[in-house]
Structures are given as C-alpha cells and as structure tokens.
Amino acid sequence: MNLTDGGLPIQGKSYLMRIDADGIFRLYSYDLKQEGHWSIEWPSSPNRCSPKGVCGINSYCVTMGAAIDCRCLPRFKSVNPGNQA
C-alpha cells in the first residue's frame, strides 16, 4: 500500500507499507529529491523470531546475528527441513 494519493508526495518522500517475507511489518520511505533507495522508517519488531509460526511445529527460533535458525526440541526432527526460515 502506498501512502501517497497518486499526486506529488508531501515533502518529497514516498512511503510504502508491507509485510515482508520474514513476517515483519515495515514502513519504508523513498527520498525523491536525492533519488536514493527505500529505507526502513519503522519495523513492527526488530526481532525476526517474533512472527508466530516462523519455525513451525515442535521447533523454536534462535537469532544468529542477522540470520535466524530454527531448532527442534530434544528428540524431535523437522518434518520438512527445507521449509525452515
């Protein structure tokens, strides 16, 4: 969803809201005057493990720097190891 109404954006910025593939809702801005790139203005959570269900049943999420890792509980194995975050 774009926050501008199709006319010229107010103060030279365009905004975009979306839920990214990692499940985090983010607000992005684009500075039209500097012809830059999309920048994150606000994330709903800085923790990529926050969205429920990111790792599936019988597993839990661990942050490892910028990446996340889905781990199974003791004595459990992932049903679909290729479908982890």
N, C-alpha and C positions, 0 to 999 in steps of 0.2 A: 504494500500500500504506500503510495507516495503522498506526503502531507501537503504538497502544493496543489493548487486547483487547476493546473494546466497553463496558467499565466506565468509572468515573470516571478520567480521566487522572491520572498521578502529577504532583504539584506544580502542578496547574492548567494544564498545557500539553498540546496535542495535536500530533502530528507527522505529516508527510506526506513520502514519498519518491517522486520521479518523474523520468523523463527528459522534459525539456521539448522543445518543437518545434524548438529550436535545437540539440538533440543533447546538451545538458549535463545530467548527473545532478545533482539538487539535493535537499537535505534542508530542509524548511520546518517552522516551528513556529507555533503559534497560541496566544496567551496568553488562556486562558478567563476569567481574573479581570478583565482590562482590556477584554475584548470588542474587541480590536483587529483586526488583519488578519494574513494569512500573511506571515511574514518568512523570508528565506533564512538558514538556520543555517550551511549548508555547501554550496559548489558543488564538483563534481569538478574543474573547471577555471575560472579566471577569463577565459580566452581563448576567445571564441566561435568562433574559427577552428580550435580544437583537434579537434573531431569530424572523423574521416576522411570524405571524400566530401561535405562540406558544399557544395562548389562544383562537383563533377562532374569529368569527364574533361577533360584539357588546360587546366585553369584553376587558379588559386590564390586564396587568401583573403587579404584585407587588412582590418585593423581600422581603422575611421574613427570614433573616439570610441565611442559606444555601438552604432553600426551596423557592419555588415560589408559588404564589396564583393567580388564575385567577378570576377576579371580573367582574360582569356585570355592564353596565351603568344603571343609575336610570330608573326604570320602565321596565327593561328588565330582562328576565330569560334565563338561559342557556338551549339550545335545548337538549344537551346531557351532563348532569352534570358528568357522569362517564368518559368523554373523555377530561377532563381538565388536564393540565400539572402536 
